[in-house]
Each structure stands twice: as C-alpha cells, then as structure tokens.
C-alpha cells in the first residue's frame, strides 16, 4: 500500500483543493504498487484517476504568471522498453526507479534516494527520452523548463524565475527537465562570462542543494565542457550518452519500423554500415521517413535500399554537404 509520506501528501492536497497534485501523488502510488507486482491494484487506481480527470476536462496546471511559456507540461507514454542503450545504462536507470519507489525504506536508515540526475551527451542520443521514460515509469507528469528562454528573454530576472521554478518543484510533484542546461550551468571563471550569469549559476547551486522535494530533477546538456565543476557534486548521478553501436542501431531500427520490417529477411549489412555515426534521433527520423514513403506507396514493408536513402539524407543534413548516393 501507499507509504506514510504519500498518504500524508494525498490528505494535504485533498484538503488544500490541489486537484492536480492529488492526481500526481495518486499516480505515484499506482506506480509504486505496480513495481511491487500489484498490477490489478495499480490499474484500478489509474482507471479511477483517468475517469475523474475526463470529467473535469483537460489537464491544465496553473503556473505562476511569470513562468507561462517557460515550463511545458506533458504526460509521457514512453515505457522503459523504448530505451535503446547499453545494459549498464539500463541498470543505472532501473536503480533510479527502484530507489525512488523504495525511498521510505532508505529514509528509515537516514539515506536519500537518487532524484537529482545529470545527463550528458550529443543531441539526439536519448537524454530527453530518458526523462520521459522516468516520468512514465513513476506515473508523474514531465515538466520541461525552457532554459534557453529563461536566460535570453528574462536576463535581468532569471534568478527570480529560478526561485519560482524551484517553488514549483516543491509544490507540484513531477519530473522536471532542465534542457540545454549549460545555458545557466556555465563555468563561472569563463572570461566571456558576465556578472549576471555568475549570480544565476550561484542561485541554481543554492536552490538545487537546498531542494528537499519529492520531485525528480533532471538536467541535460550537450556540452559538458562548459559546465561549472561545482555542479557535478550537486547531482546524485551522472549518465553519459553516445551514438548507438551496431547492435543498438539494429534494435532501434527494428523498434521504429515495427511491422514495416521483416527482421529475419531484411538485409542489414549496408543499413548498419551507413547508419554508423548517426544519433538515435537521426536514425529514428530516417526510419519514420521510410515508413511514410512505404505507406504512400501502398507497400507493407520498408526495403533496405529505401531505408538507406533516408539514412543518407540524414547524413547529408548533418554534414551540410553533398553526399552522393
């Protein structure tokens, strides 16, 4: 059953008339029960919540006025099985999920579960997808903070906006993704830095260190070399991402093409060779382009030669050059 903190949070949110927070906590209880193998109970809880939410109209979270447009909300549907990565990475993500679901057991021994995660890697390698999977598996909404807009549009007020965001993290249980995190996490000693940005980084360091919420905080960056070294010790876990290897590329192509590929008869050699060096996102895009072409051509399967064409188009777009087929 629900742990003590979840029960107290449910009661508080009910009497405070915080409907969306109540729904979020209830979904967390469902995810907790599912992890324990109580699937019937977990499904019953989810069905009750979905039924009630359908009566009250679309899910709209009331943000502070100054944060509208800076925080995007979604309820991800990507399961853990959609991740294509090494077994080591999967184990580390499983550890985050397991510690989160068993946080009360850890707290009883004075220990904290992993809930502040830093993801590092090139664009399209699965960082955002990881945040979506974490939200899905924990039964929580995903709140994406538009860090680039936070800094460039509200330069003089960035520190105040950060405080409001961390207030939101405390009040609304969710997975919070700080995308393009290096926009505020840059090295404080950089010669081209300005005083305002140093103050913003200092504020973030203070806020994340003091945060004691139950929300999961995920920061993602493409440029780890730009990050201030003081940031790394503020996170409970750091995961590094890279382009998929050959085995992962084959799995990814199979996952995306789905029923549009006969894996046993598909000629893999050239597709796997041509896709070397592409990110998960670029391969995903090439596969979806091939599926669209097959549908519009009234074909049931994607042939290797057509997939290769789509892969080469992605490589051309990436290099900006003219790759002759």
ZIZI-V684296 format. One record per pair of residues at least 4 apart in sequence whose ideal C-beta (glycine too) atoms are under 7 Angstrom apart, sorted by sequence separation. I is the first residue (numbers start at 1). GAP is how many residues later the second one is. D is the distance in Angstrom with one decimal. If there is no record, write none. Layout:
i:I gap:GAP d:D
i:I gap:GAP d:D
//
This chain:
i:2 gap:4 d:4.1
i:4 gap:4 d:6.4
i:5 gap:4 d:6.1
i:6 gap:4 d:6.3
i:7 gap:4 d:6.5
i:8 gap:4 d:6.3
i:9 gap:4 d:6.1
i:10 gap:4 d:6.2
i:11 gap:4 d:6.5
i:12 gap:4 d:5.9
i:18 gap:4 d:6.1
i:19 gap:4 d:6.5
i:20 gap:4 d:6.4
i:21 gap:4 d:6.4
i:22 gap:4 d:6.2
i:23 gap:4 d:6.3
i:24 gap:4 d:6.6
i:25 gap:4 d:6.6
i:26 gap:4 d:6.7
i:27 gap:4 d:6.5
i:28 gap:4 d:6.3
i:29 gap:4 d:6.5
i:30 gap:4 d:6.4
i:31 gap:4 d:6.6
i:32 gap:4 d:6.8
i:34 gap:4 d:6.9
i:38 gap:4 d:5.9
i:39 gap:4 d:6.1
i:40 gap:4 d:6.4
i:41 gap:4 d:6.5
i:42 gap:4 d:6.5
i:43 gap:4 d:6.1
i:44 gap:4 d:6.5
i:45 gap:4 d:6.5
i:46 gap:4 d:6.2
i:47 gap:4 d:6.2
i:48 gap:4 d:6.4
i:49 gap:4 d:6.1
i:50 gap:4 d:6.3
i:52 gap:4 d:6.7
i:63 gap:4 d:4.5
i:67 gap:4 d:5.2
i:78 gap:4 d:4.6
i:85 gap:4 d:4.0
i:87 gap:4 d:6.2
i:88 gap:4 d:6.6
i:89 gap:4 d:6.4
i:90 gap:4 d:6.2
i:91 gap:4 d:6.4
i:92 gap:4 d:6.9
i:93 gap:4 d:6.6
i:94 gap:4 d:6.0
i:95 gap:4 d:6.1
i:96 gap:4 d:6.3
i:97 gap:4 d:6.4
i:98 gap:4 d:6.1
i:99 gap:4 d:6.6
i:102 gap:4 d:6.4
i:103 gap:4 d:6.1
i:104 gap:4 d:6.6
i:107 gap:4 d:6.9
i:121 gap:4 d:4.3
i:126 gap:4 d:5.7
i:128 gap:4 d:6.5
i:129 gap:4 d:6.2
i:130 gap:4 d:6.4
i:131 gap:4 d:6.5
i:132 gap:4 d:6.3
i:133 gap:4 d:6.0
i:134 gap:4 d:6.1
i:146 gap:4 d:6.2
i:147 gap:4 d:6.5
i:148 gap:4 d:6.0
i:149 gap:4 d:5.1
i:150 gap:4 d:6.2
i:151 gap:4 d:6.6
i:154 gap:4 d:5.6
i:157 gap:4 d:5.8
i:158 gap:4 d:6.3
i:159 gap:4 d:6.8
i:160 gap:4 d:6.7
i:161 gap:4 d:6.4
i:162 gap:4 d:6.4
i:163 gap:4 d:6.4
i:164 gap:4 d:6.4
i:165 gap:4 d:6.5
i:166 gap:4 d:6.6
i:167 gap:4 d:6.3
i:168 gap:4 d:5.5
i:181 gap:4 d:5.0
i:182 gap:4 d:5.9
i:186 gap:4 d:6.1
i:193 gap:4 d:5.5
i:195 gap:4 d:6.4
i:196 gap:4 d:6.5
i:197 gap:4 d:6.4
i:198 gap:4 d:6.3
i:199 gap:4 d:6.3
i:200 gap:4 d:6.5
i:201 gap:4 d:6.4
i:202 gap:4 d:6.4
i:203 gap:4 d:6.1
i:204 gap:4 d:6.1
i:205 gap:4 d:6.2
i:206 gap:4 d:6.2
i:207 gap:4 d:6.3
i:227 gap:4 d:5.3
i:244 gap:4 d:3.5
i:245 gap:4 d:7.0
i:246 gap:4 d:6.6
i:247 gap:4 d:6.6
i:248 gap:4 d:6.1
i:249 gap:4 d:6.3
i:250 gap:4 d:6.4
i:251 gap:4 d:6.2
i:252 gap:4 d:6.3
i:253 gap:4 d:5.9
i:257 gap:4 d:3.8
i:262 gap:4 d:5.9
i:268 gap:4 d:5.4
i:269 gap:4 d:6.3
i:270 gap:4 d:5.9
i:271 gap:4 d:6.1
i:278 gap:4 d:4.1
i:280 gap:4 d:6.1
i:281 gap:4 d:6.3
i:282 gap:4 d:6.5
i:283 gap:4 d:6.4
i:284 gap:4 d:6.4
i:285 gap:4 d:6.4
i:286 gap:4 d:6.5
i:287 gap:4 d:6.5
i:288 gap:4 d:6.5
i:289 gap:4 d:6.5
i:290 gap:4 d:6.4
i:291 gap:4 d:6.4
i:292 gap:4 d:6.3
i:293 gap:4 d:6.1
i:302 gap:4 d:6.0
i:304 gap:4 d:6.2
i:305 gap:4 d:6.8
i:306 gap:4 d:6.8
i:307 gap:4 d:6.3
i:308 gap:4 d:6.3
i:309 gap:4 d:6.6
i:310 gap:4 d:6.8
i:311 gap:4 d:6.5
i:312 gap:4 d:6.3
i:313 gap:4 d:6.4
i:314 gap:4 d:6.3
i:315 gap:4 d:6.2
i:319 gap:4 d:6.8
i:2 gap:5 d:5.2
i:13 gap:5 d:4.3
i:33 gap:5 d:4.2
i:34 gap:5 d:5.9
i:63 gap:5 d:5.4
i:85 gap:5 d:6.1
i:106 gap:5 d:4.2
i:135 gap:5 d:5.0
i:145 gap:5 d:6.6
i:188 gap:5 d:6.7
i:193 gap:5 d:6.0
i:244 gap:5 d:4.9
i:261 gap:5 d:5.5
i:278 gap:5 d:5.2
i:294 gap:5 d:4.4
i:302 gap:5 d:5.6
i:316 gap:5 d:6.7
i:53 gap:6 d:6.3
i:106 gap:6 d:6.7
i:121 gap:6 d:5.9
i:135 gap:6 d:6.5
i:211 gap:6 d:6.9
i:221 gap:6 d:6.4
i:232 gap:6 d:6.4
i:316 gap:6 d:7.0
i:83 gap:7 d:6.6
i:99 gap:7 d:6.5
i:106 gap:7 d:5.3
i:135 gap:7 d:4.1
i:151 gap:7 d:5.7
i:154 gap:7 d:5.6
i:169 gap:7 d:5.4
i:186 gap:7 d:6.5
i:254 gap:7 d:6.4
i:294 gap:7 d:6.8
i:316 gap:7 d:4.5
i:13 gap:8 d:4.2
i:14 gap:8 d:5.7
i:33 gap:8 d:4.9
i:34 gap:8 d:3.8
i:63 gap:8 d:5.8
i:119 gap:8 d:4.2
i:150 gap:8 d:6.0
i:244 gap:8 d:6.0
i:275 gap:8 d:5.5
i:294 gap:8 d:5.1
i:315 gap:8 d:5.7
i:13 gap:9 d:4.2
i:33 gap:9 d:4.3
i:208 gap:9 d:6.7
i:254 gap:9 d:5.4
i:103 gap:10 d:4.2
i:132 gap:10 d:5.9
i:188 gap:10 d:5.0
i:119 gap:11 d:6.1
i:131 gap:11 d:6.2
i:150 gap:11 d:5.7
i:186 gap:11 d:6.6
i:291 gap:11 d:6.3
i:312 gap:11 d:5.7
i:10 gap:12 d:6.4
i:13 gap:12 d:6.2
i:30 gap:12 d:4.5
i:61 gap:12 d:5.5
i:290 gap:12 d:4.5
i:100 gap:13 d:5.5
i:188 gap:13 d:5.8
i:293 gap:13 d:6.1
i:312 gap:13 d:5.6
i:99 gap:14 d:3.8
i:10 gap:15 d:5.3
i:30 gap:15 d:4.0
i:99 gap:15 d:5.1
i:100 gap:15 d:6.6
i:186 gap:15 d:6.8
i:9 gap:16 d:4.9
i:10 gap:16 d:6.7
i:29 gap:16 d:6.3
i:30 gap:16 d:5.0
i:184 gap:16 d:5.4
i:185 gap:16 d:6.4
i:290 gap:16 d:5.4
i:309 gap:16 d:6.7
i:184 gap:17 d:6.1
i:290 gap:17 d:4.7
i:96 gap:18 d:4.9
i:250 gap:18 d:6.3
i:253 gap:18 d:6.8
i:6 gap:19 d:6.0
i:26 gap:19 d:6.1
i:27 gap:19 d:6.9
i:95 gap:19 d:7.0
i:145 gap:20 d:6.0
i:184 gap:20 d:5.8
i:287 gap:20 d:6.9
i:290 gap:20 d:4.7
i:96 gap:21 d:6.5
i:286 gap:21 d:6.8
i:289 gap:21 d:4.4
i:6 gap:22 d:6.5
i:27 gap:22 d:6.2
i:250 gap:22 d:6.1
i:6 gap:23 d:5.4
i:26 gap:23 d:5.4
i:249 gap:23 d:5.6
i:286 gap:24 d:4.0
i:205 gap:25 d:6.0
i:209 gap:25 d:5.7
i:286 gap:25 d:4.6
i:23 gap:26 d:5.5
i:205 gap:26 d:7.0
i:208 gap:26 d:5.1
i:246 gap:26 d:5.3
i:249 gap:26 d:5.1
i:2 gap:27 d:4.5
i:201 gap:27 d:6.0
i:252 gap:28 d:6.1
i:256 gap:28 d:5.4
i:286 gap:28 d:4.8
i:205 gap:29 d:6.3
i:285 gap:29 d:6.1
i:2 gap:30 d:6.9
i:23 gap:30 d:6.4
i:253 gap:30 d:6.6
i:257 gap:30 d:5.4
i:143 gap:31 d:4.8
i:145 gap:31 d:6.5
i:147 gap:31 d:5.5
i:252 gap:31 d:5.4
i:256 gap:31 d:3.9
i:260 gap:31 d:5.2
i:142 gap:32 d:6.8
i:145 gap:32 d:6.7
i:147 gap:32 d:6.0
i:148 gap:32 d:5.2
i:151 gap:32 d:4.9
i:252 gap:32 d:6.9
i:256 gap:32 d:6.5
i:282 gap:32 d:4.6
i:140 gap:33 d:6.3
i:141 gap:33 d:4.7
i:142 gap:33 d:5.1
i:143 gap:33 d:4.9
i:144 gap:33 d:4.6
i:145 gap:33 d:5.1
i:147 gap:33 d:5.1
i:151 gap:33 d:5.9
i:271 gap:33 d:5.5
i:278 gap:33 d:7.0
i:140 gap:34 d:5.1
i:147 gap:34 d:6.0
i:243 gap:34 d:6.3
i:249 gap:34 d:6.2
i:253 gap:34 d:5.9
i:257 gap:34 d:6.6
i:260 gap:34 d:5.9
i:270 gap:34 d:6.5
i:274 gap:34 d:5.4
i:140 gap:35 d:5.2
i:142 gap:35 d:6.3
i:144 gap:35 d:5.9
i:148 gap:35 d:5.2
i:243 gap:35 d:6.6
i:147 gap:36 d:4.7
i:185 gap:36 d:6.9
i:243 gap:36 d:5.3
i:244 gap:36 d:5.8
i:271 gap:36 d:5.5
i:275 gap:36 d:5.2
i:278 gap:36 d:6.1
i:282 gap:36 d:6.6
i:93 gap:37 d:6.6
i:97 gap:37 d:7.0
i:138 gap:37 d:6.8
i:147 gap:37 d:5.8
i:267 gap:37 d:4.6
i:271 gap:37 d:5.9
i:274 gap:37 d:4.9
i:278 gap:37 d:6.7
i:96 gap:38 d:6.8
i:100 gap:38 d:6.1
i:162 gap:38 d:6.9
i:181 gap:38 d:4.1
i:266 gap:38 d:6.1
i:270 gap:38 d:5.8
i:274 gap:38 d:6.5
i:20 gap:39 d:6.9
i:176 gap:39 d:5.8
i:181 gap:39 d:5.9
i:182 gap:39 d:4.6
i:187 gap:39 d:6.3
i:262 gap:39 d:6.1
i:97 gap:40 d:5.4
i:135 gap:40 d:4.0
i:159 gap:40 d:6.1
i:181 gap:40 d:4.5
i:186 gap:40 d:5.1
i:187 gap:40 d:6.8
i:188 gap:40 d:5.3
i:261 gap:40 d:6.5
i:271 gap:40 d:6.8
i:20 gap:41 d:5.4
i:85 gap:41 d:6.2
i:97 gap:41 d:6.8
i:134 gap:41 d:5.4
i:155 gap:41 d:6.3
i:159 gap:41 d:5.7
i:162 gap:41 d:5.4
i:166 gap:41 d:4.4
i:173 gap:41 d:5.7
i:174 gap:41 d:5.5
i:175 gap:41 d:4.5
i:176 gap:41 d:5.2
i:177 gap:41 d:4.9
i:178 gap:41 d:4.3
i:179 gap:41 d:5.3
i:180 gap:41 d:6.9
i:182 gap:41 d:4.8
i:187 gap:41 d:4.8
i:260 gap:41 d:5.8
i:261 gap:41 d:5.7
i:158 gap:42 d:4.8
i:162 gap:42 d:6.0
i:169 gap:42 d:6.4
i:173 gap:42 d:5.7
i:176 gap:42 d:6.8
i:185 gap:42 d:4.9
i:186 gap:42 d:6.5
i:260 gap:42 d:4.7
i:83 gap:43 d:6.6
i:170 gap:43 d:4.5
i:175 gap:43 d:6.3
i:177 gap:43 d:6.6
i:185 gap:43 d:6.0
i:131 gap:44 d:6.0
i:159 gap:44 d:4.6
i:163 gap:44 d:6.9
i:169 gap:44 d:5.2
i:182 gap:44 d:4.4
i:162 gap:45 d:6.1
i:166 gap:45 d:6.1
i:182 gap:45 d:5.9
i:257 gap:45 d:5.6
i:83 gap:46 d:6.7
i:131 gap:46 d:4.4
i:169 gap:46 d:4.8
i:185 gap:46 d:5.2
i:82 gap:47 d:7.0
i:83 gap:47 d:6.9
i:169 gap:48 d:6.7
i:128 gap:49 d:6.9
i:83 gap:50 d:5.8
i:78 gap:51 d:6.3
i:82 gap:51 d:6.6
i:128 gap:51 d:6.7
i:80 gap:53 d:5.5
i:78 gap:54 d:4.7
i:79 gap:54 d:6.9
i:78 gap:55 d:5.2
i:76 gap:56 d:3.8
i:79 gap:57 d:6.1
i:80 gap:57 d:5.7
i:78 gap:58 d:5.5
i:76 gap:59 d:4.8
i:77 gap:59 d:6.2
i:76 gap:60 d:4.5
i:35 gap:66 d:4.5
i:75 gap:66 d:5.3
i:76 gap:66 d:5.3
i:74 gap:67 d:6.9
i:73 gap:68 d:5.8
i:74 gap:68 d:5.3
i:32 gap:69 d:5.2
i:31 gap:70 d:7.0
i:73 gap:70 d:5.6
i:71 gap:72 d:5.4
i:72 gap:72 d:4.6
i:71 gap:74 d:5.7
i:72 gap:74 d:6.8
i:70 gap:75 d:6.4
i:70 gap:76 d:5.1
i:138 gap:78 d:6.9
i:70 gap:79 d:5.8
i:70 gap:80 d:5.5
i:134 gap:82 d:6.2
i:134 gap:84 d:6.9
i:131 gap:87 d:4.7
i:70 gap:91 d:6.8
i:116 gap:92 d:6.4
i:128 gap:92 d:6.5
i:127 gap:93 d:4.1
i:67 gap:94 d:6.8
i:66 gap:95 d:6.3
i:67 gap:97 d:5.7
i:66 gap:98 d:6.3
i:67 gap:98 d:6.7
i:5 gap:99 d:6.4
i:119 gap:99 d:6.4
i:123 gap:99 d:5.5
i:4 gap:100 d:6.7
i:64 gap:100 d:5.2
i:122 gap:100 d:6.0
i:3 gap:101 d:4.2
i:67 gap:101 d:6.9
i:115 gap:101 d:5.0
i:116 gap:101 d:4.8
i:117 gap:101 d:4.9
i:118 gap:101 d:5.1
i:119 gap:101 d:4.4
i:120 gap:101 d:5.8
i:115 gap:102 d:6.5
i:120 gap:104 d:4.6
i:31 gap:106 d:6.7
i:31 gap:107 d:5.2
i:31 gap:108 d:3.5
i:30 gap:109 d:5.4
i:28 gap:110 d:6.3
i:28 gap:111 d:5.3
i:61 gap:111 d:6.7
i:27 gap:112 d:3.6
i:28 gap:112 d:6.2
i:27 gap:113 d:6.7
i:127 gap:114 d:5.8
i:126 gap:115 d:5.7
i:24 gap:116 d:6.0
i:100 gap:116 d:6.8
i:125 gap:116 d:3.9
i:24 gap:117 d:6.3
i:118 gap:117 d:4.2
i:125 gap:117 d:6.2
i:116 gap:118 d:6.6
i:117 gap:118 d:6.3
i:120 gap:118 d:6.6
i:125 gap:118 d:6.3
i:116 gap:119 d:4.8
i:117 gap:119 d:6.7
i:121 gap:119 d:6.0
i:116 gap:120 d:4.9
i:117 gap:120 d:5.1
i:118 gap:120 d:4.6
i:119 gap:120 d:5.3
i:120 gap:120 d:5.1
i:121 gap:120 d:2.8
i:115 gap:121 d:6.4
i:120 gap:121 d:6.7
i:121 gap:121 d:6.0
i:122 gap:121 d:6.8
i:114 gap:122 d:4.1
i:117 gap:122 d:6.9
i:119 gap:122 d:6.5
i:114 gap:123 d:5.1
i:96 gap:141 d:6.6
i:28 gap:145 d:6.6
i:92 gap:145 d:6.8
i:92 gap:147 d:6.2
i:25 gap:148 d:5.9
i:24 gap:149 d:4.5
i:24 gap:150 d:6.5
i:89 gap:150 d:6.5
i:21 gap:151 d:6.0
i:21 gap:152 d:6.3
i:125 gap:154 d:5.3
i:126 gap:154 d:5.1
i:124 gap:155 d:3.3
i:125 gap:155 d:5.6
i:123 gap:156 d:6.5
i:124 gap:156 d:5.7
i:122 gap:157 d:6.1
i:124 gap:157 d:2.8
i:123 gap:158 d:6.9
i:124 gap:158 d:5.7
i:84 gap:160 d:6.2
i:85 gap:163 d:6.8
i:84 gap:164 d:5.1
i:84 gap:167 d:5.2
i:84 gap:168 d:4.5
i:84 gap:171 d:6.6
i:84 gap:196 d:6.3
//
